[in-house]
Amino acid sequence: MKTTVMFLFLVFFISGCATPTYQFQSTPSEAEVEVMFKNGVKKTIGKTPLTVNVADLNPTKEAMTVSFKKTGVEGQSVFVPPHNVHEISRD
């Protein structure tokens, strides 16, 4: 069985008056996206490419680990530290 490493991309996006979102992308696409919060709660939120409102997924803006999984591909995880949308640069 061939194992391929998954390339992933997670973006926290805020622009002007737009609603802050997380954008999840991977290569190959159609990877399952699972989020685990610091309290141990896990939630599968969909498949890449995926855009989710911060207020819907993580209203308290707490730290979380995002895992990307796809059959036949080595999974990857990314730690997302706690954040405050008012402190993120909009350059």
C-alpha angles and dihedrals in degrees: 000000000000115000118203126190114240119231113210140186129197120185129186104206131194126160129172110306093342120126111261112250142183114227117202120195133166141177111253095036125222092060115153112247117214125180125203119192125208091260089062096253111144124202129182106215105180143279132302134299089049136155120195131179112246090224091057098045104030112010093166091049091227125163115280141173117230118204126195117202134178131163112260093015129095107251123235134204131201127196113223111198122219112278146184114219090214090062097052117102117241097203 
